[in-house]
Amino acid sequence: MLVPMCMYHRNKAFYYAFLTVLFSVLGAIVGYYLGYYIYDPYISDMISFFHYEKHMETVRSWLTQEYGVLMIFVGAFTPIPYKVIAITTGLVAAESFANTGAVGYLGIIPFVLISIVGRSLRFFLEAFVIYVGGEKMEKTVKHYIDVIGWICVLLIALLIVYKFLF
């Protein structure tokens, strides 16, 4: 929705990007608290309904290892469904608190700050490209923003594999 809105009113592109970041982060906060407080049984049933179990387990394993902050950032910047990251981060934080009495880097404040940075980079980048490039950039942005996001995911995966091997 951001790209067409920026195309229609190019002079408001950064305003639209700001609103997108604001409401995306607010939605992520809601997702975090859903995972933290009411994951079982309500949210787990919804995750099953949408067939996100495999994604949740992958995110959960990455969050519980040393990649927690990086995983949150990658989720915020790339086309990975951020709702899965938000809910799983809340769930893992709740489990961590139950086991150790602390949530550490998975607490709400670090989560919100990382979300703001990652979402801002993604949406303001889109708005900037549309603002500068105008109509000729619309197709390019639609095509390459996901490609850039997936390249970031690939680079992070390579970094993780490298850390395991060396």
PyMOL commands that set and color helices and strands:
alter all, ss='L'
color gray80, all
select helices_A, chain A and resi 2-8+10-37+39-49+53-64+68-77+82-100+104-106+108-133+136-165
alter helices_A, ss='H'
color red, helices_A
deselect
rebuild
show_as cartoon
